[in-house]
């Protein structure tokens, strides 16, 4: 049996996080000591490692709670996990595409700023940065851009 401090050390999770996970039903103590301290089983370590890794892979605590509930009922959560991971993969791919567009825009803006900003700018009248950024636009898409070619 493990105290909350020992469990936290083994699972590399802070005791306050463990208390929160207890409150939301992700991990439960096996019992409490006469003084009211939570006591956990050895299996809680693996459960917490699963929770930590699932969070790192982008699963929400609500999703993790559902997976663990199915598991606790003795059923296989495989189809649910597969669907969640697929949804997260789709989200990440969209975020990557958005970041790639941002990188392309920032590269263009950086080149433009290097070309347009005078090296001796002393006053706001000498500095075109505000106007360049304000008026900066993504170029209209060409035929090759629509096919998914990446430029930059």
DSSP file (Angstrom, degrees, kcal/mol; ACC not computed):
  #  RESIDUE AA STRUCTURE BP1 BP2  ACC     N-H-->O    O-->H-N    N-H-->O    O-->H-N    TCO  KAPPA ALPHA  PHI   PSI    X-CA   Y-CA   Z-CA
    1    1 A X              0   0    0      0, 0.0     2,-0.4     0, 0.0    40,-0.2   0.000 360.0 360.0 360.0 144.1    0.0    0.0    0.0
    2    2 A X  E     -A   40   0A   0     38,-3.3    38,-3.5     4,-0.0     2,-0.1  -0.930 360.0-136.6-121.8 135.8    1.2    3.5   -0.9
    3    3 A X  E  >  -A   39   0A   0     -2,-0.4     4,-2.8    36,-0.2     5,-0.2  -0.370  38.4-102.6 -75.7 167.8    0.7    6.8    0.8
    4    4 A X  H  > S+     0   0    0     34,-0.7     4,-2.4     1,-0.2     5,-0.1   0.868 122.7  51.7 -62.2 -36.9   -0.1    9.8   -1.5
    5    5 A X  H  > S+     0   0    0      2,-0.2     4,-2.0     1,-0.2    -1,-0.2   0.927 112.4  44.1 -65.8 -45.4    3.5   11.0   -1.1
    6    6 A X  H  > S+     0   0    0      2,-0.2     4,-2.6     1,-0.2    -2,-0.2   0.915 114.3  50.1 -66.5 -43.2    5.0    7.7   -2.1
    7    7 A X  H  X S+     0   0    0     -4,-2.8     4,-2.6     1,-0.2     5,-0.2   0.919 109.8  51.2 -61.0 -43.8    2.6    7.2   -5.0
    8    8 A X  H  X>S+     0   0    0     -4,-2.4     5,-2.3    -5,-0.2     4,-0.9   0.895 110.8  48.8 -60.1 -40.6    3.4   10.7   -6.2
    9    9 A X  H  <5S+     0   0    0     -4,-2.0     3,-0.4     3,-0.2    -2,-0.2   0.937 113.6  45.7 -64.5 -47.1    7.1   10.0   -6.1
   10   10 A X  H  <5S+     0   0    0     -4,-2.6    -2,-0.2     1,-0.2    -1,-0.2   0.866 122.0  36.7 -65.6 -37.0    6.7    6.7   -8.0
   11   11 A X  H  <5S-     0   0    0     -4,-2.6    -1,-0.2    -5,-0.2    -2,-0.2   0.468 107.0-123.8 -95.2  -2.5    4.4    8.1  -10.6
   12   12 A X  T  <5 +     0   0    0     -4,-0.9     2,-0.4    -3,-0.4    -3,-0.2   0.929  67.8 130.1  58.1  49.0    6.2   11.5  -10.8
   13   13 A X      < -     0   0    0     -5,-2.3    -1,-0.2    -6,-0.2    -2,-0.2  -0.996  61.9-110.9-134.0 137.5    3.0   13.4  -10.0
   14   14 A X    >>  -     0   0    0     -2,-0.4     4,-2.1     1,-0.1     3,-0.5  -0.350  25.1-122.1 -65.5 143.9    2.5   16.1   -7.3
   15   15 A X  H 3> S+     0   0    0      1,-0.2     4,-2.5     2,-0.2     5,-0.2   0.858 113.3  56.0 -55.6 -37.0    0.3   15.2   -4.3
   16   16 A X  H 3> S+     0   0    0      1,-0.2     4,-1.8     2,-0.2    -1,-0.2   0.873 107.3  49.8 -65.6 -33.6   -2.1   18.1   -5.1
   17   17 A X  H <> S+     0   0    0     -3,-0.5     4,-2.9     2,-0.2    -2,-0.2   0.897 109.2  52.1 -67.8 -40.2   -2.6   16.7   -8.6
   18   18 A X  H  X S+     0   0    0     -4,-2.1     4,-2.2     2,-0.2    -2,-0.2   0.911 108.3  50.6 -61.5 -42.0   -3.3   13.2   -7.1
   19   19 A X  H  X S+     0   0    0     -4,-2.5     4,-2.4     2,-0.2    -1,-0.2   0.897 111.1  49.0 -62.9 -39.1   -5.9   14.8   -4.8
   20   20 A X  H  X S+     0   0    0     -4,-1.8     4,-2.3     2,-0.2    -2,-0.2   0.942 109.7  50.8 -64.4 -46.9   -7.5   16.4   -7.9
   21   21 A X  H  <>S+     0   0    0     -4,-2.9     5,-2.7     1,-0.2     6,-1.0   0.863 110.1  51.5 -58.9 -35.4   -7.5   13.2   -9.8
   22   22 A X  H ><5S+     0   0    0     -4,-2.2     3,-1.0     3,-0.2    -1,-0.2   0.935 108.8  50.5 -64.1 -47.2   -9.1   11.6   -6.8
   23   23 A X  H 3<5S+     0   0    0     -4,-2.4    -2,-0.2     1,-0.3    -1,-0.2   0.869 113.8  44.1 -60.0 -38.0  -11.8   14.3   -6.7
   24   24 A X  T 3<5S-     0   0    0     -4,-2.3    -1,-0.3    -5,-0.1    -2,-0.2   0.428 117.6-110.6 -92.0   2.2  -12.6   13.8  -10.5
   25   25 A X  T < 5S+     0   0    0     -3,-1.0    -3,-0.2    -4,-0.5     3,-0.1   0.675  82.3 120.0  85.8  18.1  -12.6   10.0  -10.3
   26   26 A X  S   <S+     0   0    0     -5,-2.7     2,-0.3     1,-0.3    -4,-0.2   0.839  84.8  12.4 -82.5 -33.5   -9.4    9.2  -12.2
   27   27 A X  S    S-     0   0    0     -6,-1.0     2,-0.4    -9,-0.2    -1,-0.3  -0.997  70.5-162.1-143.1 142.2   -7.7    7.4   -9.3
   28   28 A X        -     0   0    0     -2,-0.3     2,-0.1    -3,-0.1    16,-0.1  -0.969  22.0-117.7-128.5 140.8   -9.2    6.3   -6.0
   29   29 A X        -     0   0    0     -2,-0.4    11,-0.3     1,-0.1     3,-0.1  -0.451  17.3-136.1 -70.1 149.6   -7.5    5.3   -2.8
   30   30 A X  S    S-     0   0    0      9,-2.3     2,-0.3     1,-0.2    10,-0.2   0.888  79.2 -28.9 -70.1 -39.4   -8.1    1.7   -1.7
   31   31 A X  E     -B   39   0A   0      8,-1.6     8,-2.4     6,-0.0     2,-0.4  -0.902  62.1-110.9-158.6-177.6   -8.7    2.9    1.9
   32   32 A X  E     -B   38   0A   0     -2,-0.3     6,-0.2     6,-0.2     2,-0.0  -0.966  29.9-117.3-127.1 148.6   -7.9    5.7    4.3
   33   33 A X    >   -     0   0    0      4,-2.5     3,-2.5    -2,-0.4     6,-0.0  -0.306  39.5 -97.7 -73.6 166.8   -5.8    5.4    7.5
   34   34 A X  T 3  S+     0   0    0      1,-0.3    -1,-0.1     2,-0.1    -2,-0.0   0.791 129.1  56.0 -56.1 -25.8   -7.5    6.0   10.8
   35   35 A X  T 3  S-     0   0    0      2,-0.1    -1,-0.3     1,-0.0    -2,-0.0   0.486 124.4-106.2 -85.0  -2.6   -6.0    9.5   10.6
   36   36 A X    <   +     0   0    0     -3,-2.5     2,-0.2     1,-0.3    -2,-0.1   0.509  68.3 148.3  94.1   4.9   -7.7   10.0    7.2
   37   37 A X        -     0   0    0      1,-0.1    -4,-2.5    -5,-0.0    -1,-0.3  -0.519  50.6-113.9 -75.0 140.3   -4.7    9.7    4.9
   38   38 A X  E     - B   0  32A   0     -6,-0.2   -34,-0.7    -2,-0.2     2,-0.4  -0.483  28.8-163.1 -71.7 140.9   -5.3    8.2    1.5
   39   39 A X  E     -AB   3  31A   0     -8,-2.4    -9,-2.3    -2,-0.2    -8,-1.6  -0.998   7.4-165.3-129.0 130.2   -3.7    4.8    0.8
   40   40 A X  E     -A    2   0A   0    -38,-3.5   -38,-3.3    -2,-0.4   -11,-0.1  -0.751  17.6-117.4-116.0 158.1   -3.3    3.5   -2.7
   41   41 A X    >   -     0   0    0     -2,-0.3     3,-1.2   -40,-0.2     4,-0.4  -0.419  34.0-106.5 -84.9 167.2   -2.6    0.2   -4.3
   42   42 A X  T >> S+     0   0    0      1,-0.2     3,-1.5     2,-0.2     4,-0.7   0.818 117.1  67.6 -62.4 -31.0    0.5   -0.5   -6.5
   43   43 A X  H 3> S+     0   0    0      1,-0.3     4,-2.0     2,-0.2    -1,-0.2   0.757  84.7  71.9 -62.5 -23.5   -1.8   -0.6   -9.6
   44   44 A X  H <> S+     0   0    0     -3,-1.2     4,-2.5     1,-0.2    -1,-0.3   0.812  89.1  61.3 -62.9 -28.9   -2.4    3.1   -9.1
   45   45 A X  H <> S+     0   0    0     -3,-1.5     4,-2.2    -4,-0.4    -1,-0.2   0.953 107.3  42.8 -62.3 -48.9    1.2    3.8  -10.2
   46   46 A X  H  X S+     0   0    0     -4,-0.7     4,-2.3     1,-0.2    -2,-0.2   0.880 112.8  53.7 -65.9 -37.5    0.6    2.3  -13.6
   47   47 A X  H  X S+     0   0    0     -4,-2.0     4,-2.4     1,-0.2    -1,-0.2   0.917 110.4  46.8 -62.0 -44.0   -2.8    4.0  -13.8
   48   48 A X  H  X S+     0   0    0     -4,-2.5     4,-2.7     2,-0.2    -2,-0.2   0.861 109.8  52.8 -68.3 -35.9   -1.2    7.4  -13.1
   49   49 A X  H  X S+     0   0    0     -4,-2.2     4,-2.4     2,-0.2    -1,-0.2   0.902 109.8  49.7 -64.6 -39.8    1.6    6.7  -15.7
   50   50 A X  H  X S+     0   0    0     -4,-2.3     4,-3.0     2,-0.2     5,-0.2   0.943 111.1  49.1 -61.0 -47.7   -1.2    6.0  -18.2
   51   51 A X  H  X S+     0   0    0     -4,-2.4     4,-2.5     1,-0.2    -2,-0.2   0.930 112.0  48.3 -58.9 -47.6   -2.9    9.2  -17.3
   52   52 A X  H  X S+     0   0    0     -4,-2.7     4,-2.1     1,-0.2    -1,-0.2   0.922 115.3  43.9 -60.0 -45.4    0.3   11.3  -17.6
   53   53 A X  H  X S+     0   0    0     -4,-2.4     4,-1.5     2,-0.2    -2,-0.2   0.899 112.2  52.4 -69.7 -39.7    1.2    9.7  -21.0
   54   54 A X  H  <>S+     0   0    0     -4,-3.0     5,-2.5     1,-0.2    -1,-0.2   0.902 110.4  49.0 -62.5 -40.6   -2.4   10.0  -22.4
   55   55 A X  H ><5S+     0   0    0     -4,-2.5     3,-1.9    -5,-0.2    -1,-0.2   0.918 108.6  53.1 -62.8 -42.8   -2.4   13.7  -21.4
   56   56 A X  H 3<5S+     0   0    0     -4,-2.1    -1,-0.2     1,-0.3    -2,-0.2   0.788 105.8  55.0 -63.5 -26.9    1.0   14.2  -23.1
   57   57 A X  T 3<5S-     0   0    0     -4,-1.5    -1,-0.3    -5,-0.1    -2,-0.2   0.349 127.7 -99.0 -89.2   6.3   -0.5   12.7  -26.2
   58   58 A X  T < 5S+     0   0    0     -3,-1.9     2,-0.3     1,-0.3    -3,-0.2   0.504  73.4 143.2  96.2   4.6   -3.4   15.2  -26.2
   59   59 A X      < -     0   0    0     -5,-2.5    -1,-0.3    -6,-0.2     2,-0.1  -0.586  47.8-125.2 -77.6 140.7   -6.2   13.3  -24.6
   60   60 A X     >  -     0   0    0     -2,-0.3     4,-2.6     1,-0.1     5,-0.2  -0.399  20.0-113.3 -78.8 160.8   -8.4   15.4  -22.3
   61   61 A X  H  > S+     0   0    0      1,-0.2     4,-2.6     2,-0.2     5,-0.2   0.854 119.5  56.0 -62.3 -33.1   -9.0   14.4  -18.7
   62   62 A X  H  > S+     0   0    0      2,-0.2     4,-2.0     1,-0.2    -1,-0.2   0.923 109.3  45.5 -63.9 -43.3  -12.7   13.8  -19.6
   63   63 A X  H  > S+     0   0    0      2,-0.2     4,-2.4     1,-0.2    -2,-0.2   0.918 113.3  49.7 -64.5 -43.2  -11.6   11.4  -22.4
   64   64 A X  H  X S+     0   0    0     -4,-2.6     4,-2.7     1,-0.2     5,-0.2   0.902 108.6  53.1 -62.4 -41.0   -9.2    9.7  -20.0
   65   65 A X  H  X S+     0   0    0     -4,-2.6     4,-2.2     1,-0.2    -1,-0.2   0.912 109.5  48.8 -60.7 -42.8  -11.9    9.3  -17.4
   66   66 A X  H  X S+     0   0    0     -4,-2.0     4,-2.2     2,-0.2    -2,-0.2   0.915 111.2  49.6 -64.1 -43.0  -14.2    7.6  -20.0
   67   67 A X  H  X S+     0   0    0     -4,-2.4     4,-2.3     1,-0.2    -2,-0.2   0.942 113.2  46.2 -60.3 -47.8  -11.4    5.2  -21.0
   68   68 A X  H  X S+     0   0    0     -4,-2.7     4,-2.9     1,-0.2    -1,-0.2   0.850 109.4  55.0 -65.9 -34.1  -10.7    4.3  -17.4
   69   69 A X  H  X S+     0   0    0     -4,-2.2     4,-1.4     2,-0.2    -1,-0.2   0.919 109.7  46.3 -64.9 -43.0  -14.4    3.9  -16.6
   70   70 A X  H  <>S+     0   0    0     -4,-2.2     5,-1.8     2,-0.2     4,-0.3   0.927 114.4  48.5 -63.8 -44.1  -14.8    1.4  -19.5
   71   71 A X  H ><5S+     0   0    0     -4,-2.3     3,-1.6     1,-0.2    -2,-0.2   0.909 108.2  53.7 -61.7 -43.4  -11.6   -0.4  -18.3
   72   72 A X  H 3<5S+     0   0    0     -4,-2.9    -1,-0.2     1,-0.3    -2,-0.2   0.788 103.5  57.3 -64.2 -27.3  -12.8   -0.5  -14.7
   73   73 A X  T 3<5S-     0   0    0     -4,-1.4    -1,-0.3    -3,-0.3    -2,-0.2   0.549 120.4-111.2 -78.4  -7.2  -16.1   -2.1  -15.9
   74   74 A X  T < 5S+     0   0    0     -3,-1.6    -3,-0.2    -4,-0.3     2,-0.2   0.483  77.8 125.2  90.8   3.6  -14.0   -4.9  -17.4
   75   75 A X      < -     0   0    0     -5,-1.8     2,-0.6    -6,-0.2    -1,-0.3  -0.508  68.3-104.8 -92.0 164.0  -14.7   -4.0  -21.0
   76   76 A X        -     0   0    0     -2,-0.2     3,-0.4     1,-0.1     4,-0.2  -0.797  23.3-165.8 -90.3 119.8  -12.2   -3.2  -23.7
   77   77 A X     >  +     0   0    0     -2,-0.6     4,-2.8     1,-0.2     5,-0.2   0.244  54.4 116.1 -86.2  15.4  -11.9    0.5  -24.5
   78   78 A X  H  > S+     0   0    0      1,-0.2     4,-2.8     2,-0.2    -1,-0.2   0.881  73.1  45.9 -57.2 -46.9  -10.0   -0.1  -27.7
   79   79 A X  H  > S+     0   0    0     -3,-0.4     4,-2.1     1,-0.2    -1,-0.2   0.892 114.8  49.0 -66.2 -37.0  -12.5    1.3  -30.2
   80   80 A X  H  > S+     0   0    0     -4,-0.2     4,-2.4     2,-0.2    -2,-0.2   0.923 112.8  47.3 -65.5 -44.4  -13.1    4.4  -28.0
   81   81 A X  H  X S+     0   0    0     -4,-2.8     4,-2.8     2,-0.2     5,-0.3   0.919 110.6  52.5 -63.0 -44.4   -9.3    4.9  -27.7
   82   82 A X  H  X S+     0   0    0     -4,-2.8     4,-2.1    -5,-0.2    -1,-0.2   0.911 111.0  47.0 -59.1 -43.7   -8.8    4.4  -31.5
   83   83 A X  H  X S+     0   0    0     -4,-2.1     4,-2.4     2,-0.2    -1,-0.2   0.918 112.9  48.7 -65.1 -43.9  -11.5    7.0  -32.2
   84   84 A X  H  X S+     0   0    0     -4,-2.4     4,-2.5     2,-0.2    -2,-0.2   0.920 111.9  48.0 -62.9 -44.1  -10.0    9.5  -29.7
   85   85 A X  H  X S+     0   0    0     -4,-2.8     4,-2.5     1,-0.2    -1,-0.2   0.895 111.2  51.9 -65.3 -38.6   -6.5    9.1  -31.1
   86   86 A X  H  X S+     0   0    0     -4,-2.1     4,-2.1    -5,-0.3    -1,-0.2   0.911 110.2  48.4 -61.9 -42.7   -7.8    9.5  -34.6
   87   87 A X  H  X S+     0   0    0     -4,-2.4     4,-2.2     2,-0.2    -2,-0.2   0.915 112.5  48.2 -63.6 -43.2   -9.6   12.8  -33.6
   88   88 A X  H  X S+     0   0    0     -4,-2.5     4,-2.6     1,-0.2    -2,-0.2   0.886 109.1  53.7 -65.5 -38.0   -6.5   14.1  -31.9
   89   89 A X  H  X S+     0   0    0     -4,-2.5     4,-2.5     2,-0.2    -1,-0.2   0.918 108.1  50.0 -61.9 -43.1   -4.4   13.2  -35.0
   90   90 A X  H  X S+     0   0    0     -4,-2.1     4,-1.9     2,-0.2    -2,-0.2   0.918 111.6  48.6 -60.6 -44.2   -6.8   15.2  -37.2
   91   91 A X  H  X S+     0   0    0     -4,-2.2     4,-2.3     1,-0.2    -2,-0.2   0.918 111.8  48.7 -61.5 -44.3   -6.6   18.2  -34.9
   92   92 A X  H  X S+     0   0    0     -4,-2.6     4,-2.6     1,-0.2    -2,-0.2   0.896 109.0  52.7 -65.1 -40.4   -2.8   18.0  -34.8
   93   93 A X  H  X S+     0   0    0     -4,-2.5     4,-2.2     1,-0.2    -1,-0.2   0.899 110.2  48.5 -62.4 -39.1   -2.5   17.8  -38.5
   94   94 A X  H  X S+     0   0    0     -4,-1.9     4,-2.3     2,-0.2    -2,-0.2   0.900 111.4  50.0 -66.1 -40.3   -4.7   20.9  -38.8
   95   95 A X  H  X S+     0   0    0     -4,-2.3     4,-2.7     2,-0.2    -2,-0.2   0.894 109.7  51.1 -65.1 -39.2   -2.5   22.7  -36.3
   96   96 A X  H  X S+     0   0    0     -4,-2.6     4,-2.5     2,-0.2    -2,-0.2   0.925 109.8  49.5 -63.7 -44.1    0.6   21.7  -38.2
   97   97 A X  H  X S+     0   0    0     -4,-2.2     4,-2.0     1,-0.2    -2,-0.2   0.914 112.0  48.9 -60.6 -42.4   -0.9   23.1  -41.4
   98   98 A X  H  X S+     0   0    0     -4,-2.3     4,-2.2     1,-0.2    -2,-0.2   0.910 111.8  48.8 -64.1 -42.2   -1.8   26.3  -39.7
   99   99 A X  H  X S+     0   0    0     -4,-2.7     4,-2.8     2,-0.2    -2,-0.2   0.866 108.5  53.7 -66.4 -35.9    1.8   26.6  -38.2
  100  100 A X  H  X S+     0   0    0     -4,-2.5     4,-2.2     2,-0.2    -1,-0.2   0.899 109.5  48.2 -65.3 -39.1    3.3   26.0  -41.6
  101  101 A X  H  X S+     0   0    0     -4,-2.0     4,-2.5     2,-0.2    -2,-0.2   0.912 112.0  50.0 -64.8 -41.4    1.2   28.8  -43.1
  102  102 A X  H  X S+     0   0    0     -4,-2.2     4,-3.0     2,-0.2    -2,-0.2   0.918 109.3  51.1 -62.4 -43.8    2.3   31.0  -40.2
  103  103 A X  H  X S+     0   0    0     -4,-2.8     4,-2.5     2,-0.2    -1,-0.2   0.920 110.5  49.1 -59.8 -43.8    6.0   30.1  -40.8
  104  104 A X  H  X S+     0   0    0     -4,-2.2     4,-2.3     2,-0.2    -2,-0.2   0.925 112.9  47.4 -61.7 -44.8    5.6   31.0  -44.5
  105  105 A X  H  X S+     0   0    0     -4,-2.5     4,-3.0     1,-0.2    -2,-0.2   0.924 112.1  49.5 -62.2 -44.6    4.0   34.3  -43.6
  106  106 A X  H  X S+     0   0    0     -4,-3.0     4,-2.7     2,-0.2    -2,-0.2   0.882 109.9  51.3 -64.8 -37.7    6.6   35.1  -41.0
  107  107 A X  H  X S+     0   0    0     -4,-2.5     4,-2.4    -5,-0.2    -1,-0.2   0.933 112.7  46.0 -63.0 -45.1    9.4   34.3  -43.4
  108  108 A X  H  X S+     0   0    0     -4,-2.3     4,-2.6     2,-0.2    -2,-0.2   0.936 114.4  47.5 -62.5 -46.3    7.9   36.6  -46.0
  109  109 A X  H  X S+     0   0    0     -4,-3.0     4,-3.0     1,-0.2    -2,-0.2   0.903 110.8  52.0 -63.1 -40.7    7.3   39.4  -43.5
  110  110 A X  H  X S+     0   0    0     -4,-2.7     4,-2.5     2,-0.2    -1,-0.2   0.930 111.2  46.8 -61.6 -45.6   10.9   39.0  -42.2
  111  111 A X  H  X S+     0   0    0     -4,-2.4     4,-1.9     2,-0.2    -2,-0.2   0.924 113.5  49.3 -60.8 -43.6   12.3   39.3  -45.7
  112  112 A X  H  X S+     0   0    0     -4,-2.6     4,-2.5     1,-0.2     5,-0.2   0.921 111.4  48.4 -62.5 -44.8   10.1   42.4  -46.3
  113  113 A X  H  X S+     0   0    0     -4,-3.0     4,-2.8     1,-0.2    -1,-0.2   0.912 109.7  52.2 -62.8 -42.4   11.1   44.0  -43.1
  114  114 A X  H  < S+     0   0    0     -4,-2.5    -1,-0.2     1,-0.2    -2,-0.2   0.863 115.0  43.4 -61.9 -34.5   14.8   43.4  -43.9
  115  115 A X  H  < S+     0   0    0     -4,-1.9    -2,-0.2    -5,-0.2    -1,-0.2   0.866 123.3  34.2 -76.5 -36.8   14.3   45.0  -47.3
  116  116 A X  H  < S+     0   0    0     -4,-2.5     2,-0.5    -5,-0.2    -2,-0.2   0.727  92.1  90.7 -97.8 -24.5   12.2   48.0  -46.1
  117  117 A X  S  < S-     0   0    0     -4,-2.8     2,-0.1    -5,-0.2    10,-0.1  -0.626  75.4-129.8 -80.0 121.2   13.5   48.9  -42.7
  118  118 A X    >   -     0   0    0      8,-0.6     3,-1.4    -2,-0.5    -2,-0.1  -0.444  11.1-131.0 -68.4 141.1   16.2   51.6  -42.9
  119  119 A X  T 3  S+     0   0    0      1,-0.3    -1,-0.1    -2,-0.1    -2,-0.0   0.753 104.9  47.9 -65.0 -23.0   19.3   50.7  -40.9
  120  120 A X  T 3  S+     0   0    0      6,-0.1    -1,-0.3     2,-0.0     2,-0.1   0.041  73.6 157.5-107.2  26.5   19.4   54.1  -39.3
  121  121 A X    <   +     0   0    0     -3,-1.4     3,-0.1     1,-0.2     6,-0.0  -0.325   4.8 164.1 -57.8 123.4   15.8   54.4  -38.2
  122  122 A X        +     0   0    0      1,-0.1     2,-0.3    -2,-0.1    -1,-0.2   0.691  57.3  28.8-111.5 -32.2   15.7   57.0  -35.4
  123  123 A X  S >> S-     0   0    0      1,-0.1     3,-1.1     0, 0.0     4,-0.7  -0.780  85.2-101.5-129.4 171.0   12.0   58.0  -35.1
  124  124 A X  G >4 S+     0   0    0      1,-0.3     3,-0.5    -2,-0.3     6,-0.1   0.794 120.7  62.0 -63.2 -26.6    8.6   56.5  -35.8
  125  125 A X  G 34 S+     0   0    0      1,-0.2    -1,-0.3     3,-0.0    -4,-0.0   0.803 104.8  47.8 -67.4 -27.7    8.5   58.5  -39.0
  126  126 A X  G <4 S+     0   0    0     -3,-1.1     2,-0.7     1,-0.1    -8,-0.6   0.581  98.6  81.2 -86.7 -11.2   11.6   56.5  -40.2
  127  127 A X    <<  -     0   0    0     -4,-0.7     3,-0.4    -3,-0.5     4,-0.3  -0.851  49.4-178.3-108.2 114.4   10.2   53.1  -39.3
  128  128 A X     >  +     0   0    0     -2,-0.7     4,-2.8     1,-0.2     5,-0.2   0.368  55.9 104.9 -88.0   7.1    7.8   51.4  -41.7
  129  129 A X  H  > S+     0   0    0      1,-0.2     4,-2.7     2,-0.2     5,-0.3   0.901  77.1  50.7 -57.2 -46.8    7.2   48.3  -39.4
  130  130 A X  H  > S+     0   0    0     -3,-0.4     4,-2.7     1,-0.2    -1,-0.2   0.943 115.4  42.2 -58.6 -49.1    3.8   49.3  -38.2
  131  131 A X  H  > S+     0   0    0     -4,-0.3     4,-2.5     2,-0.2    -1,-0.2   0.891 113.5  52.9 -66.5 -39.9    2.5   49.9  -41.7
  132  132 A X  H  X S+     0   0    0     -4,-2.8     4,-0.6     2,-0.2    -1,-0.2   0.924 114.9  40.5 -63.0 -43.9    4.2   46.8  -43.1
  133  133 A X  H >< S+     0   0    0     -4,-2.7     3,-0.7    -5,-0.2    -2,-0.2   0.925 114.7  52.4 -70.5 -43.3    2.6   44.6  -40.5
  134  134 A X  H 3< S+     0   0    0     -4,-2.7    -2,-0.2    -5,-0.3    -1,-0.2   0.888 118.4  36.6 -58.1 -40.8   -0.7   46.3  -40.6
  135  135 A X  H 3< S+     0   0    0     -4,-2.5    -1,-0.2    -5,-0.2    -2,-0.2   0.432  87.1 125.0 -95.3   0.1   -0.9   45.9  -44.4
  136  136 A X    <<  +     0   0    0     -3,-0.7     2,-0.3    -4,-0.6    -3,-0.0  -0.391  36.6 178.2 -65.3 131.5    0.7   42.5  -44.6
  137  137 A X        -     0   0    0     -2,-0.1     2,-0.3   -32,-0.0     3,-0.1  -0.963  35.6-106.6-134.3 152.0   -1.5   40.0  -46.4
  138  138 A X        -     0   0    0     -2,-0.3     3,-0.1     1,-0.1   -33,-0.0  -0.589  49.5-108.2 -70.4 135.4   -1.1   36.4  -47.4
  139  139 A X        -     0   0    0     -2,-0.3    -1,-0.1     1,-0.1     3,-0.1  -0.275  40.0 -92.6 -64.7 153.8   -0.6   36.2  -51.1
  140  140 A X        -     0   0    0      1,-0.1     2,-0.2    -3,-0.1    -1,-0.1  -0.378  52.4 -97.6 -65.0 148.3   -3.4   34.9  -53.2
  141  141 A X        -     0   0    0     -3,-0.1     2,-0.1     4,-0.1    -1,-0.1  -0.454  36.4-149.6 -74.1 134.9   -3.2   31.2  -53.8
  142  142 A X     >  -     0   0    0     -2,-0.2     4,-1.7    -3,-0.1     3,-0.1  -0.423  33.7 -96.6 -91.9 174.6   -1.7   30.1  -57.1
  143  143 A X  H  > S+     0   0    0      1,-0.2     4,-1.0     2,-0.2     3,-0.1   0.908 125.8  49.9 -59.0 -43.8   -2.5   26.9  -58.9
  144  144 A X  H  4>S+     0   0    0      1,-0.2     5,-1.8     2,-0.2     4,-0.4   0.845 106.3  56.6 -66.9 -32.5    0.4   25.1  -57.4
  145  145 A X  H >45S+     0   0    0      1,-0.2     3,-1.4     2,-0.2    -1,-0.2   0.888 102.6  55.4 -63.8 -38.2   -0.5   26.2  -53.9
  146  146 A X  H 3<5S+     0   0    0     -4,-1.7    -1,-0.2     1,-0.3    -2,-0.2   0.787 100.3  59.3 -67.0 -25.9   -4.0   24.7  -54.3
  147  147 A X  T 3<5S-     0   0    0     -4,-1.0    -1,-0.3    -3,-0.3    -2,-0.2   0.602 124.5-103.2 -77.5  -9.6   -2.4   21.3  -55.1
  148  148 A X  T < 5 +     0   0    0     -3,-1.4    -3,-0.2    -4,-0.4    -2,-0.1   0.531  64.1 158.7 102.0   7.1   -0.7   21.4  -51.7
  149  149 A X      < -     0   0    0     -5,-1.8     2,-0.5     1,-0.1    -1,-0.3  -0.412  35.4-136.1 -63.0 140.6    2.8   22.4  -52.7
  150  150 A X        -     0   0    0     -2,-0.1     2,-0.3   -46,-0.0    -1,-0.1  -0.877  22.1-173.1-103.2 127.3    4.7   23.9  -49.8
  151  151 A X              0   0    0     -2,-0.5   -47,-0.0     1,-0.1     0, 0.0  -0.859 360.0 360.0-112.5 149.9    6.8   27.0  -50.5
  152  152 A X              0   0    0     -2,-0.3    -1,-0.1   -45,-0.1    -2,-0.0   0.439 360.0 360.0 146.1 360.0    9.1   28.7  -48.1
